[in-house]
Amino acid sequence: MRPILLFLHIAGGTLGILSGFAAMFLRKGFRCHRLAGHVFVISMLTMSACGTILAIGKDQLGNVFGGVVTFYMVATAALTARHRDGESGLLDWGALLFASAAGIGMVTLGLRVASNLIPPTNGVPTAMYFVFGSIALLSGAGDLGMLLRGGLSGSQRIVRHLWRMCFGLFIASASVFLARAQLFPALFQKTGALVLLTLLPLLVAIFWIIRFRLKKGSQSAAAPASAPHGQPATVVKAPAMGGV
């Protein structure tokens, strides 16, 4: 099974990165953007699942953390996009339990390593336990908040979809452009192009989030505090779906 898993991992990662970068720059809401998004989700879920299984077999705990967090981020981002405004379901509760269990497990391992109760696994930095654990726990807290509110609407739902997709792409990009920089020409390494490609998903996410926040703020400021007597109040619409 290992050769098959390795092939699926590499193929999924390659397609995931290509389709993810394409989705970032294709016009949002159109057929090409949706197609790139579908390819991205399927490829990334395949890549992260196969990579996690392979990492468990080789006792590569750092890659296990990365695979688990990537799978969770992309899966919940896709689920958010499928929901309608104010909608949530059983899969969201399952994602909350998954993130909580993964986060608690990573932080617990980190505390045991930091206390010298167990040795680090294959040289995994102690900080990595807490970084990935914190990401999982904070994301799980976001899941809980969404579920308690009965789902998200408008720009809140868009932002959740956006940053989780981009963060999953960021992890995949880092595992290729930084962790395997030797695969690329020396020019890419010397000019910092690989660092830029790695950080680009996060920069795009920040750009869209700020844009949505500013647009929402300007719409709220433009809306009248109360409608004139005898006339209906103005309804402020949420911005259209954007981002990855």
C-alpha positions in Angstrom: 0.0 0.0 0.0 2.9 2.4 0.6 3.7 3.1 -3.1 0.0 3.8 -3.8 -0.3 6.1 -0.8 2.9 7.9 -1.8 1.7 8.4 -5.3 -1.6 9.7 -4.2 0.1 12.0 -1.7 2.4 13.5 -4.3 -0.2 13.7 -7.0 -2.8 15.2 -4.6 -0.2 17.8 -3.3 0.8 18.8 -6.8 -2.8 19.3 -8.0 -3.8 20.9 -4.7 -1.1 23.6 -4.9 -1.7 24.3 -8.6 -5.5 24.5 -8.2 -5.2 26.5 -5.0 -3.1 29.2 -6.6 -5.4 29.2 -9.6 -8.5 29.6 -7.4 -6.9 32.6 -5.6 -6.6 34.5 -8.8 -9.5 33.3 -10.9 -12.6 35.6 -10.9 -14.7 34.7 -7.8 -18.1 33.0 -8.2 -17.6 32.0 -11.8 -17.4 28.4 -13.1 -13.6 28.3 -13.4 -13.2 29.4 -9.9 -15.7 26.8 -8.5 -14.0 24.1 -10.6 -10.6 25.0 -9.3 -12.0 25.0 -5.7 -13.5 21.5 -6.1 -10.2 20.2 -7.4 -8.3 21.9 -4.6 -10.6 20.4 -1.9 -10.4 16.8 -3.3 -6.7 17.0 -3.9 -5.8 18.4 -0.5 -8.0 16.0 1.4 -6.3 13.1 -0.5 -2.8 14.5 0.0 -3.2 15.2 3.7 -5.0 11.9 4.5 -2.3 9.8 2.6 0.5 11.9 4.1 -0.8 11.4 7.6 -1.0 7.6 7.2 2.5 7.5 5.7 3.9 9.8 8.5 2.4 7.5 11.2 4.1 4.5 9.6 7.5 6.3 9.6 7.0 7.8 13.0 7.2 11.4 11.6 5.2 13.2 14.2 5.7 16.7 12.7 4.2 15.5 9.4 1.3 13.9 11.3 0.5 17.2 12.9 0.7 19.0 9.6 -1.5 16.4 7.8 -4.2 16.4 10.5 -4.5 20.2 10.7 -4.5 20.5 6.9 -7.2 18.0 6.5 -9.3 19.6 9.1 -8.9 23.2 7.7 -9.7 22.3 4.1 -12.7 20.0 5.2 -14.3 22.7 7.4 -13.6 25.4 4.8 -15.4 23.3 2.2 -18.2 22.6 4.6 -18.7 26.3 5.3 -19.0 27.0 1.6 -21.7 24.4 1.2 -23.7 25.8 4.1 -26.4 28.4 3.6 -26.5 31.5 5.8 -27.3 30.6 9.4 -26.9 26.8 8.8 -24.9 24.2 10.6 -25.1 20.4 10.9 -23.8 17.2 12.5 -20.6 17.3 10.5 -19.7 20.7 12.2 -20.1 19.0 15.6 -17.8 16.2 14.4 -15.3 18.8 13.2 -15.4 20.4 16.7 -14.7 17.1 18.4 -11.9 16.3 15.9 -10.2 19.7 16.4 -10.5 19.5 20.2 -9.1 16.0 20.4 -6.2 16.8 18.0 -5.4 20.1 19.8 -5.5 18.5 23.3 -3.3 15.6 22.1 -0.7 17.9 20.5 -0.5 20.2 23.5 -0.3 17.3 25.9 2.6 15.7 24.0 4.3 19.1 23.9 4.0 19.4 27.7 5.4 15.9 28.2 8.3 16.7 25.9 9.0 20.0 27.5 9.0 18.3 30.9 11.4 15.7 29.7 8.9 13.0 30.4 9.3 11.7 26.9 12.0 12.4 24.3 11.2 14.5 21.1 10.1 12.3 18.2 12.6 12.4 15.3 13.9 15.8 16.3 10.5 17.5 16.1 11.0 21.0 17.8 9.1 21.3 21.0 7.5 24.5 19.8 5.8 22.6 16.9 3.6 20.7 19.4 2.3 23.9 20.8 2.0 25.8 17.5 -0.2 23.1 15.8 -2.0 22.3 19.0 -2.9 26.0 19.5 -4.1 26.3 15.9 -6.4 23.2 16.3 -7.8 24.4 19.7 -8.4 28.0 18.4 -10.1 26.7 15.3 -12.2 24.4 17.5 -13.2 27.4 19.6 -14.3 29.0 16.3 -16.4 25.9 15.6 -18.0 26.1 19.0 -18.8 29.8 18.6 -20.4 29.1 15.2 -22.5 26.2 16.5 -23.7 28.2 19.5 -24.9 31.0 17.2 -26.6 28.5 14.9 -24.3 29.1 12.0 -22.8 32.1 10.3 -24.1 34.5 7.8 -22.8 37.0 5.2 -19.2 38.1 5.5 -18.6 36.0 8.7 -19.3 32.8 6.7 -17.1 34.0 3.8 -14.2 34.9 6.1 -14.3 31.5 7.8 -14.3 29.7 4.4 -11.5 32.0 3.1 -8.9 31.9 5.9 -9.3 28.1 6.4 -8.8 27.4 2.7 -5.8 29.7 2.6 -4.2 28.3 5.7 -4.5 24.7 4.4 -2.8 25.9 1.2 -0.1 27.7 3.2 0.8 24.4 5.0 1.0 22.6 1.7 3.1 25.3 0.2 5.5 25.4 3.1 5.9 21.6 2.9 7.0 21.9 -0.7 8.6 25.3 -1.3 10.5 25.5 2.1 10.9 22.0 3.3 12.0 20.8 -0.2 13.7 23.9 -1.5 16.5 21.7 -3.1 14.0 20.6 -5.7 13.9 24.1 -7.2 16.5 26.1 -9.2 19.1 28.0 -7.2 17.7 31.3 -8.6 14.4 30.6 -6.8 16.2 29.9 -3.5 18.5 33.0 -3.7 15.8 35.5 -4.7 13.3 34.6 -2.0 10.7 33.5 -4.5 10.1 30.3 -2.5 9.4 32.2 0.7 7.0 34.5 -1.3 5.2 31.5 -2.8 4.8 30.0 0.7 3.5 33.2 2.3 1.3 34.2 -0.6 -1.8 32.3 0.6 -1.7 34.1 3.9 -1.2 37.4 2.3 -4.2 36.8 0.0 -6.3 35.8 3.0 -5.3 38.9 4.9 -6.1 41.1 1.8 -9.6 39.7 1.4 -10.4 39.7 5.1 -9.4 43.4 5.4 -11.4 44.2 2.2 -14.5 42.5 3.6 -14.2 44.2 6.9 -13.7 47.6 5.4 -16.6 47.1 3.0 -18.8 45.9 5.8 -17.9 48.9 7.9 -18.6 51.4 5.1 -22.0 49.8 4.4 -22.9 50.0 8.1 -21.8 53.7 8.2 -23.9 54.5 5.1 -27.0 52.8 6.4 -29.4 55.1 8.3 -29.8 54.6 12.0 -33.6 54.5 11.4 -35.8 54.8 8.4 -37.9 58.0 7.9 -41.4 57.7 9.2 -43.6 55.7 6.9 -40.7 54.3 4.8 -39.0 50.9 5.0 -35.5 50.6 6.4 -32.6 50.1 4.1 -31.3 46.5 4.0 -27.5 46.2 3.8 -26.5 43.2 1.8 -23.4 41.1 2.6 -20.6 41.1 0.0 -20.5 38.4 -2.6 -18.4 35.3 -2.0 -14.8 35.8 -2.6 -11.4 34.4 -1.9 -10.2 30.8 -2.2 
